[in-house]
Amino acid sequence: MTTRKFGNHPQSKNVYDIDSIQLVSLVKKMRDEGKFLNDEDIDVAPKLFIGAAANPFADPFEYRVYRLANKIAGRR
């Protein structure tokens, strides 16, 4: 399997390697800190409303509240 690296984020992950909590955290960092995942500055930080959903019926049930709290806080 060949790993391809593009641009100034050679350590970046493919989209399917980032879960919803990590995605919310990344977008929050871009909006609030004006930085990319690799800590490089963004010329113009995006102005975004960050939203997420939660499924209270998904397995494992005991992690639903914890995952929702992390989405709200924008933590990884």
All heavy atoms as a GROMACS GRO file, in nm:
protein
  613
    1MET      N    1   0.084  -0.118   0.000
    1MET     CA    2   0.000   0.000   0.000
    1MET      C    3   0.089   0.124   0.000
    1MET      O    4   0.179   0.137   0.081
    1MET     CB    5  -0.090  -0.002   0.123
    1MET     CG    6  -0.184   0.112   0.129
    1MET     SD    7  -0.298   0.082   0.265
    1MET     CE    8  -0.348   0.246   0.296
    2THR      N    9   0.064   0.216  -0.089
    2THR     CA   10   0.142   0.338  -0.101
    2THR      C   11   0.074   0.450  -0.024
    2THR      O   12  -0.046   0.472  -0.038
    2THR     CB   13   0.155   0.380  -0.249
    2THR    OG1   14   0.212   0.273  -0.321
    2THR    CG2   15   0.238   0.504  -0.262
    3THR      N   16   0.150   0.520   0.058
    3THR     CA   17   0.099   0.635   0.130
    3THR      C   18   0.139   0.760   0.054
    3THR      O   19   0.256   0.780   0.025
    3THR     CB   20   0.157   0.641   0.273
    3THR    OG1   21   0.124   0.519   0.339
    3THR    CG2   22   0.101   0.757   0.350
    4ARG      N   23   0.042   0.841   0.022
    4ARG     CA   24   0.069   0.965  -0.051
    4ARG      C   25   0.064   1.082   0.046
    4ARG      O   26  -0.019   1.086   0.134
    4ARG     CB   27  -0.033   0.984  -0.161
    4ARG     CG   28  -0.023   0.877  -0.265
    4ARG     CD   29  -0.128   0.897  -0.368
    4ARG     NE   30  -0.125   0.782  -0.457
    4ARG     CZ   31  -0.136   0.792  -0.587
    4ARG    NH1   32  -0.152   0.907  -0.645
    4ARG    NH2   33  -0.133   0.684  -0.662
    5LYS      N   34   0.154   1.175   0.025
    5LYS     CA   35   0.159   1.294   0.109
    5LYS      C   36   0.152   1.416   0.018
    5LYS      O   37   0.226   1.426  -0.078
    5LYS     CB   38   0.286   1.295   0.193
    5LYS     CG   39   0.294   1.175   0.288
    5LYS     CD   40   0.420   1.178   0.369
    5LYS     CE   41   0.435   1.053   0.450
    5LYS     NZ   42   0.351   1.041   0.563
    6PHE      N   43   0.061   1.506   0.051
    6PHE     CA   44   0.042   1.624  -0.030
    6PHE      C   45   0.049   1.750   0.056
    6PHE      O   46   0.018   1.746   0.175
    6PHE     CB   47  -0.096   1.621  -0.098
    6PHE     CG   48  -0.113   1.508  -0.195
    6PHE    CD1   49  -0.181   1.394  -0.158
    6PHE    CD2   50  -0.060   1.516  -0.322
    6PHE    CE1   51  -0.198   1.290  -0.247
    6PHE    CE2   52  -0.076   1.412  -0.411
    6PHE     CZ   53  -0.146   1.299  -0.374
    7GLY      N   54   0.085   1.861  -0.006
    7GLY     CA   55   0.079   1.991   0.058
    7GLY      C   56   0.167   2.005   0.181
    7GLY      O   57   0.267   1.935   0.197
    8ASN      N   58   0.127   2.096   0.269
    8ASN     CA   59   0.207   2.126   0.387
    8ASN      C   60   0.159   2.049   0.510
    8ASN      O   61   0.192   2.085   0.622
    8ASN     CB   62   0.207   2.276   0.415
    8ASN     CG   63   0.068   2.331   0.438
    8ASN    OD1   64  -0.030   2.261   0.421
    8ASN    ND2   65   0.061   2.457   0.476
    9HIS      N   66   0.080   1.945   0.491
    9HIS     CA   67   0.031   1.862   0.600
    9HIS      C   68   0.066   1.715   0.573
    9HIS      O   69  -0.022   1.631   0.559
    9HIS     CB   70  -0.121   1.875   0.616
    9HIS     CG   71  -0.164   2.008   0.663
    9HIS    ND1   72  -0.181   2.114   0.578
    9HIS    CD2   73  -0.194   2.053   0.786
    9HIS    CE1   74  -0.220   2.220   0.647
    9HIS    NE2   75  -0.227   2.184   0.774
   10PRO      N   76   0.194   1.680   0.564
   10PRO     CA   77   0.231   1.543   0.530
   10PRO      C   78   0.186   1.441   0.634
   10PRO      O   79   0.170   1.324   0.604
   10PRO     CB   80   0.383   1.547   0.520
   10PRO     CG   81   0.424   1.664   0.601
   10PRO     CD   82   0.312   1.764   0.588
   11GLN      N   83   0.161   1.485   0.757
   11GLN     CA   84   0.118   1.392   0.862
   11GLN      C   85  -0.034   1.384   0.871
   11GLN      O   86  -0.087   1.315   0.957
   11GLN     CB   87   0.176   1.433   0.997
   11GLN     CG   88   0.113   1.556   1.060
   11GLN     CD   89   0.157   1.689   1.001
   11GLN    OE1   90   0.231   1.693   0.904
   11GLN    NE2   91   0.112   1.798   1.058
   12SER      N   92  -0.105   1.453   0.782
   12SER     CA   93  -0.251   1.456   0.790
   12SER      C   94  -0.312   1.319   0.766
   12SER      O   95  -0.252   1.232   0.705
   12SER     CB   96  -0.307   1.557   0.690
   12SER     OG   97  -0.281   1.513   0.559
   13LYS      N   98  -0.432   1.304   0.818
   13LYS     CA   99  -0.504   1.178   0.806
   13LYS      C  100  -0.607   1.189   0.695
   13LYS      O  101  -0.654   1.298   0.663
   13LYS     CB  102  -0.576   1.146   0.937
   13LYS     CG  103  -0.483   1.124   1.053
   13LYS     CD  104  -0.562   1.092   1.178
   13LYS     CE  105  -0.470   1.067   1.294
   13LYS     NZ  106  -0.543   1.029   1.415
   14ASN      N  107  -0.644   1.075   0.640
   14ASN     CA  108  -0.755   1.073   0.546
   14ASN      C  109  -0.882   1.105   0.622
   14ASN      O  110  -0.891   1.084   0.742
   14ASN     CB  111  -0.766   0.936   0.480
   14ASN     CG  112  -0.649   0.908   0.389
   14ASN    OD1  113  -0.599   0.997   0.321
   14ASN    ND2  114  -0.603   0.785   0.388
   15VAL      N  115  -0.982   1.152   0.552
   15VAL     CA  116  -1.106   1.193   0.617
   15VAL      C  117  -1.165   1.080   0.700
   15VAL      O  118  -1.213   1.101   0.809
   15VAL     CB  119  -1.208   1.243   0.512
   15VAL    CG1  120  -1.343   1.267   0.575
   15VAL    CG2  121  -1.156   1.369   0.446
   16TYR      N  122  -1.161   0.960   0.652
   16TYR     CA  123  -1.222   0.849   0.726
   16TYR      C  124  -1.141   0.810   0.849
   16TYR      O  125  -1.184   0.727   0.927
   16TYR     CB  126  -1.244   0.728   0.637
   16TYR     CG  127  -1.123   0.681   0.562
   16TYR    CD1  128  -1.029   0.598   0.622
   16TYR    CD2  129  -1.100   0.720   0.431
   16TYR    CE1  130  -0.917   0.555   0.556
   16TYR    CE2  131  -0.988   0.676   0.362
   16TYR     CZ  132  -0.897   0.595   0.425
   16TYR     OH  133  -0.787   0.552   0.358
   17ASP      N  134  -1.026   0.871   0.872
   17ASP     CA  135  -0.946   0.844   0.992
   17ASP      C  136  -0.973   0.945   1.103
   17ASP      O  137  -0.911   0.939   1.208
   17ASP     CB  138  -0.796   0.847   0.959
   17ASP     CG  139  -0.751   0.726   0.880
   17ASP    OD1  140  -0.824   0.625   0.880
   17ASP    OD2  141  -0.644   0.732   0.820
   18ILE      N  142  -1.063   1.038   1.081
   18ILE     CA  143  -1.098   1.138   1.181
   18ILE      C  144  -1.243   1.113   1.222
   18ILE      O  145  -1.332   1.113   1.138
   18ILE     CB  146  -1.082   1.280   1.124
   18ILE    CG1  147  -0.936   1.306   1.086
   18ILE    CG2  148  -1.130   1.384   1.225
   18ILE    CD1  149  -0.913   1.440   1.020
   19ASP      N  150  -1.265   1.094   1.352
   19ASP     CA  151  -1.403   1.074   1.395
   19ASP      C  152  -1.470   1.209   1.417
   19ASP      O  153  -1.408   1.315   1.404
   19ASP     CB  154  -1.410   0.984   1.519
   19ASP     CG  155  -1.353   1.045   1.645
   19ASP    OD1  156  -1.336   1.168   1.652
   19ASP    OD2  157  -1.328   0.970   1.740
   20SER      N  158  -1.597   1.206   1.451
   20SER     CA  159  -1.674   1.331   1.461
   20SER      C  160  -1.622   1.422   1.571
   20SER      O  161  -1.620   1.545   1.554
   20SER     CB  162  -1.822   1.300   1.484
   20SER     OG  163  -1.840   1.224   1.602
   21ILE      N  164  -1.575   1.367   1.681
   21ILE     CA  165  -1.522   1.450   1.790
   21ILE      C  166  -1.392   1.518   1.746
   21ILE      O  167  -1.371   1.637   1.772
   21ILE     CB  168  -1.500   1.366   1.917
   21ILE    CG1  169  -1.635   1.316   1.969
   21ILE    CG2  170  -1.427   1.447   2.024
   21ILE    CD1  171  -1.624   1.218   2.084
   22GLN      N  172  -1.305   1.446   1.677
   22GLN     CA  173  -1.180   1.505   1.628
   22GLN      C  174  -1.209   1.611   1.522
   22GLN      O  175  -1.140   1.714   1.518
   22GLN     CB  176  -1.090   1.396   1.571
   22GLN     CG  177  -1.037   1.301   1.676
   22GLN     CD  178  -0.971   1.178   1.615
   22GLN    OE1  179  -1.015   1.127   1.512
   22GLN    NE2  180  -0.866   1.131   1.679
   23LEU      N  181  -1.309   1.589   1.438
   23LEU     CA  182  -1.344   1.687   1.336
   23LEU      C  183  -1.395   1.816   1.400
   23LEU      O  184  -1.354   1.926   1.360
   23LEU     CB  185  -1.449   1.629   1.240
   23LEU     CG  186  -1.493   1.720   1.127
   23LEU    CD1  187  -1.375   1.759   1.038
   23LEU    CD2  188  -1.602   1.653   1.046
   24VAL      N  189  -1.480   1.805   1.500
   24VAL     CA  190  -1.529   1.924   1.570
   24VAL      C  191  -1.412   1.998   1.634
   24VAL      O  192  -1.402   2.121   1.626
   24VAL     CB  193  -1.636   1.886   1.675
   24VAL    CG1  194  -1.667   2.003   1.768
   24VAL    CG2  195  -1.763   1.838   1.607
   25SER      N  196  -1.321   1.925   1.696
   25SER     CA  197  -1.204   1.986   1.758
   25SER      C  198  -1.116   2.059   1.656
   25SER      O  199  -1.070   2.171   1.680
   25SER     CB  200  -1.123   1.878   1.831
   25SER     OG  201  -1.006   1.932   1.886
   26LEU      N  202  -1.095   1.996   1.541
   26LEU     CA  203  -1.014   2.057   1.436
   26LEU      C  204  -1.078   2.186   1.384
   26LEU      O  205  -1.011   2.289   1.371
   26LEU     CB  206  -0.994   1.958   1.321
   26LEU     CG  207  -0.931   2.013   1.193
   26LEU    CD1  208  -0.793   2.070   1.220
   26LEU    CD2  209  -0.926   1.905   1.087
   27VAL      N  210  -1.207   2.182   1.356
   27VAL     CA  211  -1.275   2.300   1.303
   27VAL      C  212  -1.276   2.411   1.408
   27VAL      O  213  -1.259   2.529   1.376
   27VAL     CB  214  -1.418   2.263   1.258
   27VAL    CG1  215  -1.498   2.386   1.220
   27VAL    CG2  216  -1.412   2.166   1.141
   28LYS      N  217  -1.292   2.375   1.535
   28LYS     CA  218  -1.288   2.475   1.644
   28LYS      C  219  -1.150   2.541   1.650
   28LYS      O  220  -1.140   2.663   1.668
   28LYS     CB  221  -1.322   2.408   1.777
   28LYS     CG  222  -1.331   2.502   1.893
   28LYS     CD  223  -1.378   2.428   2.018
   28LYS     CE  224  -1.399   2.520   2.134
   28LYS     NZ  225  -1.277   2.560   2.200
   29LYS      N  226  -1.044   2.462   1.637
   29LYS     CA  227  -0.908   2.517   1.638
   29LYS      C  228  -0.888   2.613   1.522
   29LYS      O  229  -0.830   2.720   1.537
   29LYS     CB  230  -0.807   2.404   1.632
   29LYS     CG  231  -0.663   2.450   1.628
   29LYS     CD  232  -0.568   2.333   1.630
   29LYS     CE  233  -0.426   2.381   1.637
   29LYS     NZ  234  -0.335   2.282   1.690
   30MET      N  235  -0.938   2.576   1.405
   30MET     CA  236  -0.925   2.662   1.288
   30MET      C  237  -1.000   2.793   1.308
   30MET      O  238  -0.948   2.900   1.279
   30MET     CB  239  -0.976   2.589   1.164
   30MET     CG  240  -0.890   2.472   1.123
   30MET     SD  241  -0.962   2.371   0.991
   30MET     CE  242  -0.959   2.486   0.855
   31ARG      N  243  -1.121   2.784   1.362
   31ARG     CA  244  -1.202   2.904   1.381
   31ARG      C  245  -1.149   2.991   1.495
   31ARG      O  246  -1.131   3.112   1.479
   31ARG     CB  247  -1.346   2.863   1.411
   31ARG     CG  248  -1.440   2.983   1.431
   31ARG     CD  249  -1.572   2.944   1.490
   31ARG     NE  250  -1.553   2.902   1.629
   31ARG     CZ  251  -1.650   2.851   1.702
   31ARG    NH1  252  -1.769   2.831   1.651
   31ARG    NH2  253  -1.626   2.816   1.827
   32ASP      N  254  -1.123   2.930   1.612
   32ASP     CA  255  -1.089   3.008   1.732
   32ASP      C  256  -0.943   3.050   1.741
   32ASP      O  257  -0.912   3.156   1.791
   32ASP     CB  258  -1.126   2.929   1.857
   32ASP     CG  259  -1.276   2.902   1.868
   32ASP    OD1  260  -1.353   2.961   1.789
   32ASP    OD2  261  -1.315   2.822   1.955
   33GLU      N  262  -0.853   2.963   1.694
   33GLU     CA  263  -0.710   2.992   1.704
   33GLU      C  264  -0.649   3.037   1.573
   33GLU      O  265  -0.535   3.084   1.570
   33GLU     CB  266  -0.636   2.868   1.755
   33GLU     CG  267  -0.679   2.822   1.892
   33GLU     CD  268  -0.612   2.693   1.934
   33GLU    OE1  269  -0.498   2.667   1.889
   33GLU    OE2  270  -0.674   2.618   2.011
   34GLY      N  271  -0.721   3.019   1.462
   34GLY     CA  272  -0.667   3.056   1.332
   34GLY      C  273  -0.548   2.970   1.293
   34GLY      O  274  -0.454   3.018   1.231
   35LYS      N  275  -0.553   2.841   1.330
   35LYS     CA  276  -0.442   2.750   1.301
   35LYS      C  277  -0.494   2.622   1.237
   35LYS      O  278  -0.603   2.576   1.267
   35LYS     CB  279  -0.367   2.716   1.428
   35LYS     CG  280  -0.297   2.836   1.490
   35LYS     CD  281  -0.200   2.793   1.597
   35LYS     CE  282  -0.129   2.912   1.656
   35LYS     NZ  283  -0.027   2.966   1.569
   36PHE      N  284  -0.408   2.565   1.149
   36PHE     CA  285  -0.436   2.434   1.092
   36PHE      C  286  -0.401   2.327   1.194
   36PHE      O  287  -0.346   2.355   1.301
   36PHE     CB  288  -0.353   2.412   0.965
   36PHE     CG  289  -0.399   2.495   0.848
   36PHE    CD1  290  -0.320   2.598   0.801
   36PHE    CD2  291  -0.518   2.468   0.785
   36PHE    CE1  292  -0.359   2.673   0.692
   36PHE    CE2  293  -0.559   2.543   0.675
   36PHE     CZ  294  -0.479   2.646   0.629
   37LEU      N  295  -0.426   2.202   1.159
   37LEU     CA  296  -0.395   2.089   1.245
   37LEU      C  297  -0.247   2.084   1.281
   37LEU      O  298  -0.211   2.047   1.392
   37LEU     CB  299  -0.437   1.958   1.177
   37LEU     CG  300  -0.419   1.828   1.255
   37LEU    CD1  301  -0.501   1.832   1.384
   37LEU    CD2  302  -0.461   1.710   1.170
   38ASN      N  303  -0.160   2.126   1.189
   38ASN     CA  304  -0.016   2.123   1.214
   38ASN      C  305   0.035   2.251   1.281
   38ASN      O  306   0.154   2.275   1.286
   38ASN     CB  307   0.060   2.098   1.083
   38ASN     CG  308   0.048   2.213   0.986
   38ASN    OD1  309  -0.028   2.306   1.007
   38ASN    ND2  310   0.123   2.206   0.877
   39ASP      N  311  -0.056   2.333   1.331
   39ASP     CA  312  -0.026   2.458   1.403
   39ASP      C  313   0.024   2.572   1.314
   39ASP      O  314   0.068   2.675   1.365
   39ASP     CB  315   0.070   2.437   1.520
   39ASP     CG  316   0.000   2.376   1.640
   39ASP    OD1  317  -0.122   2.400   1.656
   39ASP    OD2  318   0.066   2.305   1.717
   40GLU      N  319   0.019   2.556   1.182
   40GLU     CA  320   0.050   2.669   1.095
   40GLU      C  321  -0.067   2.766   1.098
   40GLU      O  322  -0.182   2.727   1.108
   40GLU     CB  323   0.075   2.622   0.951
   40GLU     CG  324   0.206   2.552   0.932
   40GLU     CD  325   0.233   2.521   0.785
   40GLU    OE1  326   0.169   2.581   0.697
   40GLU    OE2  327   0.317   2.434   0.761
   41ASP      N  328  -0.034   2.895   1.088
   41ASP     CA  329  -0.138   2.998   1.088
   41ASP      C  330  -0.220   2.993   0.961
   41ASP      O  331  -0.168   2.967   0.852
   41ASP     CB  332  -0.075   3.136   1.102
   41ASP     CG  333  -0.016   3.159   1.240
   41ASP    OD1  334  -0.065   3.100   1.337
   41ASP    OD2  335   0.080   3.238   1.251
   42ILE      N  336  -0.349   3.024   0.975
   42ILE     CA  337  -0.439   3.039   0.861
   42ILE      C  338  -0.442   3.189   0.830
   42ILE      O  339  -0.455   3.271   0.921
   42ILE     CB  340  -0.580   2.989   0.896
   42ILE    CG1  341  -0.578   2.841   0.930
   42ILE    CG2  342  -0.678   3.017   0.783
   42ILE    CD1  343  -0.711   2.786   0.980
   43ASP      N  344  -0.431   3.225   0.703
   43ASP     CA  345  -0.433   3.367   0.667
   43ASP      C  346  -0.560   3.435   0.716
   43ASP      O  347  -0.556   3.541   0.776
   43ASP     CB  348  -0.419   3.385   0.516
   43ASP     CG  349  -0.281   3.346   0.466
   43ASP    OD1  350  -0.184   3.351   0.545
   43ASP    OD2  351  -0.270   3.308   0.348
   44VAL      N  352  -0.674   3.374   0.687
   44VAL     CA  353  -0.803   3.427   0.731
   44VAL      C  354  -0.878   3.310   0.795
   44VAL      O  355  -0.917   3.217   0.725
   44VAL     CB  356  -0.885   3.485   0.615
   44VAL    CG1  357  -1.019   3.534   0.664
   44VAL    CG2  358  -0.808   3.598   0.546
   45ALA      N  359  -0.897   3.317   0.925
   45ALA     CA  360  -0.967   3.208   0.995
   45ALA      C  361  -1.112   3.200   0.946
   45ALA      O  362  -1.176   3.303   0.926
   45ALA     CB  363  -0.963   3.233   1.145
   46PRO      N  364  -1.164   3.079   0.928
   46PRO     CA  365  -1.302   3.066   0.881
   46PRO      C  366  -1.401   3.108   0.989
   46PRO      O  367  -1.377   3.090   1.109
   46PRO     CB  368  -1.314   2.915   0.852
   46PRO     CG  369  -1.211   2.851   0.937
   46PRO     CD  370  -1.099   2.949   0.948
   47LYS      N  371  -1.509   3.168   0.946
   47LYS     CA  372  -1.617   3.206   1.038
   47LYS      C  373  -1.724   3.098   1.023
   47LYS      O  374  -1.796   3.093   0.924
   47LYS     CB  375  -1.672   3.343   1.002
   47LYS     CG  376  -1.571   3.453   1.021
   47LYS     CD  377  -1.626   3.586   0.982
   47LYS     CE  378  -1.519   3.693   0.998
   47LYS     NZ  379  -1.568   3.824   0.957
   48LEU      N  380  -1.730   3.010   1.121
   48LEU     CA  381  -1.817   2.895   1.113
   48LEU      C  382  -1.903   2.879   1.238
   48LEU      O  383  -1.860   2.913   1.348
   48LEU     CB  384  -1.734   2.767   1.098
   48LEU     CG  385  -1.642   2.756   0.977
   48LEU    CD1  386  -1.549   2.638   0.992
   48LEU    CD2  387  -1.726   2.741   0.851
   49PHE      N  388  -2.022   2.827   1.218
   49PHE     CA  389  -2.103   2.777   1.329
   49PHE      C  390  -2.078   2.627   1.333
   49PHE      O  391  -2.101   2.559   1.234
   49PHE     CB  392  -2.251   2.806   1.308
   49PHE     CG  393  -2.338   2.745   1.415
   49PHE    CD1  394  -2.353   2.809   1.537
   49PHE    CD2  395  -2.401   2.624   1.393
   49PHE    CE1  396  -2.431   2.752   1.636
   49PHE    CE2  397  -2.479   2.567   1.492
   49PHE     CZ  398  -2.494   2.631   1.614
   50ILE      N  399  -2.031   2.577   1.444
   50ILE     CA  400  -1.998   2.436   1.455
   50ILE      C  401  -2.115   2.362   1.518
   50ILE      O  402  -2.159   2.397   1.627
   50ILE     CB  403  -1.870   2.416   1.539
   50ILE    CG1  404  -1.754   2.493   1.478
   50ILE    CG2  405  -1.837   2.268   1.551
   50ILE    CD1  406  -1.632   2.503   1.567
   51GLY      N  407  -2.163   2.262   1.449
   51GLY     CA  408  -2.274   2.183   1.500
   51GLY      C  409  -2.242   2.036   1.491
   51GLY      O  410  -2.159   1.993   1.413
   52ALA      N  411  -2.307   1.958   1.574
   52ALA     CA  412  -2.288   1.814   1.574
   52ALA      C  413  -2.416   1.748   1.622
   52ALA      O  414  -2.502   1.813   1.680
   52ALA     CB  415  -2.171   1.775   1.664
   53ALA      N  416  -2.425   1.620   1.598
   53ALA     CA  417  -2.542   1.543   1.640
   53ALA      C  418  -2.500   1.431   1.733
   53ALA      O  419  -2.383   1.393   1.736
   53ALA     CB  420  -2.612   1.485   1.518
   54ALA      N  421  -2.595   1.380   1.806
   54ALA     CA  422  -2.569   1.266   1.895
   54ALA      C  423  -2.682   1.166   1.878
   54ALA      O  424  -2.798   1.204   1.862
   54ALA     CB  425  -2.561   1.312   2.039
   55ASN      N  426  -2.647   1.039   1.881
   55ASN     CA  427  -2.746   0.932   1.875
   55ASN      C  428  -2.747   0.863   2.011
   55ASN      O  429  -2.659   0.784   2.041
   55ASN     CB  430  -2.711   0.833   1.766
   55ASN     CG  431  -2.811   0.720   1.756
   55ASN    OD1  432  -2.904   0.710   1.836
   55ASN    ND2  433  -2.793   0.634   1.658
   56PRO      N  434  -2.846   0.891   2.095
   56PRO     CA  435  -2.847   0.834   2.229
   56PRO      C  436  -2.873   0.683   2.231
   56PRO      O  437  -2.857   0.619   2.334
   56PRO     CB  438  -2.960   0.909   2.300
   56PRO     CG  439  -3.050   0.954   2.189
   56PRO     CD  440  -2.959   0.979   2.071
   57PHE      N  441  -2.909   0.627   2.117
   57PHE     CA  442  -2.942   0.484   2.110
   57PHE      C  443  -2.830   0.399   2.051
   57PHE      O  444  -2.844   0.279   2.036
   57PHE     CB  445  -3.070   0.464   2.030
   57PHE     CG  446  -3.184   0.546   2.085
   57PHE    CD1  447  -3.230   0.657   2.017
   57PHE    CD2  448  -3.243   0.513   2.206
   57PHE    CE1  449  -3.333   0.733   2.068
   57PHE    CE2  450  -3.347   0.589   2.258
   57PHE     CZ  451  -3.392   0.700   2.189
   58ALA      N  452  -2.717   0.460   2.018
   58ALA     CA  453  -2.606   0.386   1.957
   58ALA      C  454  -2.524   0.314   2.063
   58ALA      O  455  -2.509   0.361   2.175
   58ALA     CB  456  -2.516   0.482   1.879
   59ASP      N  457  -2.472   0.199   2.025
   59ASP     CA  458  -2.383   0.124   2.115
   59ASP      C  459  -2.245   0.186   2.111
   59ASP      O  460  -2.204   0.237   2.007
   59ASP     CB  461  -2.373  -0.022   2.072
   59ASP     CG  462  -2.496  -0.103   2.112
   59ASP    OD1  463  -2.557  -0.067   2.214
   59ASP    OD2  464  -2.526  -0.200   2.042
   60PRO      N  465  -2.169   0.183   2.214
   60PRO     CA  466  -2.204   0.146   2.350
   60PRO      C  467  -2.274   0.262   2.422
   60PRO      O  468  -2.227   0.376   2.418
   60PRO     CB  469  -2.070   0.112   2.415
   60PRO     CG  470  -1.970   0.193   2.340
   60PRO     CD  471  -2.025   0.209   2.200
   61PHE      N  472  -2.384   0.234   2.486
   61PHE     CA  473  -2.467   0.336   2.549
   61PHE      C  474  -2.392   0.417   2.654
   61PHE      O  475  -2.413   0.537   2.668
   61PHE     CB  476  -2.590   0.272   2.616
   61PHE     CG  477  -2.680   0.203   2.519
   61PHE    CD1  478  -2.699   0.067   2.526
   61PHE    CD2  479  -2.747   0.275   2.421
   61PHE    CE1  480  -2.784   0.002   2.436
   61PHE    CE2  481  -2.831   0.212   2.331
   61PHE     CZ  482  -2.849   0.074   2.339
   62GLU      N  483  -2.302   0.351   2.728
   62GLU     CA  484  -2.234   0.420   2.838
   62GLU      C  485  -2.141   0.532   2.792
   62GLU      O  486  -2.102   0.617   2.871
   62GLU     CB  487  -2.158   0.322   2.927
   62GLU     CG  488  -2.056   0.236   2.855
   62GLU     CD  489  -2.112   0.106   2.798
   62GLU    OE1  490  -2.235   0.088   2.799
   62GLU    OE2  491  -2.032   0.026   2.751
   63TYR      N  492  -2.108   0.538   2.664
   63TYR     CA  493  -2.018   0.642   2.613
   63TYR      C  494  -2.092   0.758   2.546
   63TYR      O  495  -2.031   0.857   2.509
   63TYR     CB  496  -1.918   0.584   2.514
   63TYR     CG  497  -1.820   0.490   2.577
   63TYR    CD1  498  -1.820   0.355   2.545
   63TYR    CD2  499  -1.728   0.535   2.670
   63TYR    CE1  500  -1.730   0.267   2.603
   63TYR    CE2  501  -1.638   0.448   2.730
   63TYR     CZ  502  -1.640   0.315   2.696
   63TYR     OH  503  -1.552   0.229   2.755
   64ARG      N  504  -2.222   0.748   2.528
   64ARG     CA  505  -2.297   0.851   2.456
   64ARG      C  506  -2.286   0.988   2.523
   64ARG      O  507  -2.262   1.088   2.456
   64ARG     CB  508  -2.444   0.813   2.441
   64ARG     CG  509  -2.470   0.691   2.357
   64ARG     CD  510  -2.424   0.710   2.214
   64ARG     NE  511  -2.305   0.629   2.194
   64ARG     CZ  512  -2.216   0.646   2.097
   64ARG    NH1  513  -2.227   0.740   2.010
   64ARG    NH2  514  -2.112   0.568   2.088
   65VAL      N  515  -2.306   0.996   2.653
   65VAL     CA  516  -2.301   1.124   2.723
   65VAL      C  517  -2.160   1.181   2.719
   65VAL      O  518  -2.140   1.301   2.694
   65VAL     CB  519  -2.351   1.110   2.869
   65VAL    CG1  520  -2.330   1.239   2.947
   65VAL    CG2  521  -2.498   1.070   2.870
   66TYR      N  522  -2.060   1.097   2.740
   66TYR     CA  523  -1.920   1.140   2.737
   66TYR      C  524  -1.884   1.196   2.599
   66TYR      O  525  -1.823   1.302   2.587
   66TYR     CB  526  -1.831   1.021   2.772
   66TYR     CG  527  -1.683   1.046   2.754
   66TYR    CD1  528  -1.612   1.123   2.845
   66TYR    CD2  529  -1.615   0.994   2.645
   66TYR    CE1  530  -1.477   1.148   2.827
   66TYR    CE2  531  -1.480   1.017   2.626
   66TYR     CZ  532  -1.412   1.094   2.718
   66TYR     OH  533  -1.278   1.118   2.700
   67ARG      N  534  -1.924   1.125   2.492
   67ARG     CA  535  -1.893   1.171   2.356
   67ARG      C  536  -1.964   1.303   2.326
   67ARG      O  537  -1.907   1.393   2.266
   67ARG     CB  538  -1.928   1.064   2.253
   67ARG     CG  539  -1.835   0.945   2.256
   67ARG     CD  540  -1.872   0.839   2.154
   67ARG     NE  541  -1.879   0.890   2.017
   67ARG     CZ  542  -1.774   0.905   1.936
   67ARG    NH1  543  -1.654   0.873   1.977
   67ARG    NH2  544  -1.790   0.952   1.814
   68LEU      N  545  -2.089   1.316   2.368
   68LEU     CA  546  -2.162   1.440   2.345
   68LEU      C  547  -2.095   1.556   2.418
   68LEU      O  548  -2.080   1.665   2.363
   68LEU     CB  549  -2.307   1.425   2.388
   68LEU     CG  550  -2.394   1.550   2.371
   68LEU    CD1  551  -2.398   1.596   2.225
   68LEU    CD2  552  -2.535   1.523   2.423
   69ALA      N  553  -2.053   1.533   2.542
   69ALA     CA  554  -1.984   1.638   2.618
   69ALA      C  555  -1.856   1.681   2.548
   69ALA      O  556  -1.824   1.801   2.545
   69ALA     CB  557  -1.954   1.589   2.760
   70ASN      N  558  -1.783   1.587   2.492
   70ASN     CA  559  -1.660   1.621   2.419
   70ASN      C  560  -1.690   1.698   2.292
   70ASN      O  561  -1.614   1.788   2.254
   70ASN     CB  562  -1.579   1.496   2.388
   70ASN     CG  563  -1.503   1.447   2.508
   70ASN    OD1  564  -1.467   1.524   2.595
   70ASN    ND2  565  -1.477   1.318   2.513
   71LYS      N  566  -1.798   1.666   2.223
   71LYS     CA  567  -1.835   1.741   2.104
   71LYS      C  568  -1.868   1.886   2.142
   71LYS      O  569  -1.826   1.981   2.077
   71LYS     CB  570  -1.956   1.677   2.034
   71LYS     CG  571  -1.922   1.551   1.959
   71LYS     CD  572  -2.046   1.495   1.893
   71LYS     CE  573  -2.018   1.363   1.827
   71LYS     NZ  574  -2.138   1.305   1.763
   72ILE      N  575  -1.944   1.902   2.249
   72ILE     CA  576  -1.983   2.037   2.293
   72ILE      C  577  -1.860   2.118   2.333
   72ILE      O  578  -1.846   2.234   2.298
   72ILE     CB  579  -2.082   2.028   2.410
   72ILE    CG1  580  -2.216   1.970   2.360
   72ILE    CG2  581  -2.102   2.165   2.475
   72ILE    CD1  582  -2.310   1.931   2.470
   73ALA      N  583  -1.766   2.054   2.403
   73ALA     CA  584  -1.646   2.124   2.450
   73ALA      C  585  -1.543   2.142   2.338
   73ALA      O  586  -1.450   2.221   2.352
   73ALA     CB  587  -1.584   2.048   2.566
   74GLY      N  588  -1.557   2.068   2.229
   74GLY     CA  589  -1.460   2.076   2.120
   74GLY      C  590  -1.328   2.012   2.157
   74GLY      O  591  -1.222   2.053   2.111
   75ARG      N  592  -1.334   1.909   2.243
   75ARG     CA  593  -1.213   1.838   2.286
   75ARG      C  594  -1.195   1.712   2.205
   75ARG      O  595  -1.291   1.652   2.158
   75ARG     CB  596  -1.222   1.797   2.432
   75ARG     CG  597  -1.220   1.911   2.528
   75ARG     CD  598  -1.213   1.859   2.669
   75ARG     NE  599  -1.329   1.775   2.696
   75ARG     CZ  600  -1.414   1.797   2.793
   75ARG    NH1  601  -1.400   1.901   2.871
   75ARG    NH2  602  -1.515   1.716   2.814
   76ARG      N  603  -1.069   1.668   2.196
   76ARG     CA  604  -1.040   1.541   2.131
   76ARG      C  605  -1.040   1.430   2.231
   76ARG      O  606  -1.012   1.440   2.342
   76ARG     CB  607  -0.904   1.543   2.065
   76ARG     CG  608  -0.904   1.627   1.943
   76ARG     CD  609  -0.780   1.604   1.868
   76ARG     NE  610  -0.719   1.734   1.846
   76ARG     CZ  611  -0.610   1.751   1.780
   76ARG    NH1  612  -0.546   1.651   1.733
   76ARG    NH2  613  -0.561   1.868   1.760
   0.00000   0.00000   0.00000
